């Protein structure tokens, strides 16, 4: 749990955490990677045919569905209150 004074400063600063593909049930990412793939969307590559869609972990589409397992670290950290 973070220091209560730290949390207070974050609140005063208007700090928020936005969920993106990195926390989506459809996102597939290697730990620490910024780019991964989306299992909810596919496309036809001009040369190689059907492919999973490459996505950045900070992006998000309207079909976003939070994966609670992926949010476990946020919950344990005490930062859950800052999720938008």
C-alpha positions as CSV (number, residue, x, y, z in Angstrom):
1,X,0.0,0.0,0.0
2,X,1.4,3.4,-0.9
3,X,2.1,6.1,1.7
4,X,-1.2,7.9,2.6
5,X,0.6,11.2,2.0
6,X,1.5,10.1,-1.5
7,X,-2.1,9.2,-2.3
8,X,-3.2,12.6,-1.0
9,X,-0.8,14.4,-3.4
10,X,-2.0,12.2,-6.3
11,X,-5.7,13.1,-5.4
12,X,-4.8,16.8,-5.3
13,X,-3.0,16.6,-8.6
14,X,-6.1,15.0,-10.3
15,X,-4.1,11.8,-11.1
16,X,-6.0,9.1,-13.0
17,X,-5.2,5.7,-14.5
18,X,-6.8,5.0,-17.8
19,X,-7.4,1.4,-18.8
20,X,-6.3,0.3,-22.2
21,X,-5.6,-2.8,-24.3
22,X,-3.0,-3.9,-21.7
23,X,-5.8,-4.5,-19.2
24,X,-8.4,-5.8,-21.6
25,X,-9.5,-9.4,-21.7
26,X,-8.7,-9.6,-25.4
27,X,-5.2,-8.1,-25.2
28,X,-2.2,-10.4,-25.5
29,X,1.1,-8.9,-24.4
30,X,4.5,-10.2,-23.5
31,X,5.4,-8.8,-20.0
32,X,7.0,-5.4,-20.3
33,X,6.1,-5.0,-24.0
34,X,4.2,-1.9,-25.3
35,X,2.9,-3.6,-28.4
36,X,0.9,-6.8,-28.5
37,X,-2.2,-8.2,-30.2
38,X,-5.9,-8.2,-29.9
39,X,-7.9,-11.4,-30.0
40,X,-11.2,-9.5,-30.6
41,X,-10.1,-8.0,-33.9
42,X,-8.4,-9.5,-36.9
43,X,-7.5,-8.0,-40.3
44,X,-6.3,-9.2,-43.7
45,X,-2.6,-8.2,-44.1
46,X,-1.9,-7.1,-47.7
47,X,0.9,-9.8,-48.1
48,X,0.4,-12.4,-45.4
49,X,-3.4,-12.9,-45.1
50,X,-5.4,-13.0,-41.9
51,X,-3.6,-11.6,-38.8
52,X,-4.4,-10.6,-35.2
53,X,-4.5,-6.9,-34.9
54,X,-1.3,-5.3,-33.5
55,X,-2.2,-2.8,-30.7
56,X,-0.5,-0.6,-28.2
57,X,-1.2,-1.4,-24.5
58,X,-2.3,2.2,-23.9
59,X,-4.9,2.2,-26.7
60,X,-8.5,1.2,-26.3
61,X,-11.5,0.3,-28.5
62,X,-15.3,0.4,-27.7
63,X,-15.3,-3.4,-27.1
64,X,-12.9,-3.0,-24.1
65,X,-13.6,-5.5,-21.3
66,X,-11.4,-5.2,-18.2
67,X,-9.7,-8.3,-17.1
68,X,-9.7,-8.4,-13.3
69,X,-6.7,-10.7,-13.2
70,X,-4.7,-8.1,-15.1
71,X,-5.8,-5.4,-12.7
72,X,-4.7,-7.4,-9.6
73,X,-1.4,-5.3,-9.3
74,X,-3.4,-2.1,-9.4
75,X,-5.7,-3.4,-6.7
76,X,-2.8,-4.5,-4.5
77,X,-1.0,-1.2,-5.0
78,X,-3.8,0.9,-3.6
79,X,-4.1,2.8,-6.9
80,X,-7.5,1.4,-7.8
81,X,-9.3,4.6,-6.7
82,X,-7.6,6.4,-9.6
83,X,-9.0,4.2,-12.4
84,X,-11.2,6.1,-14.8
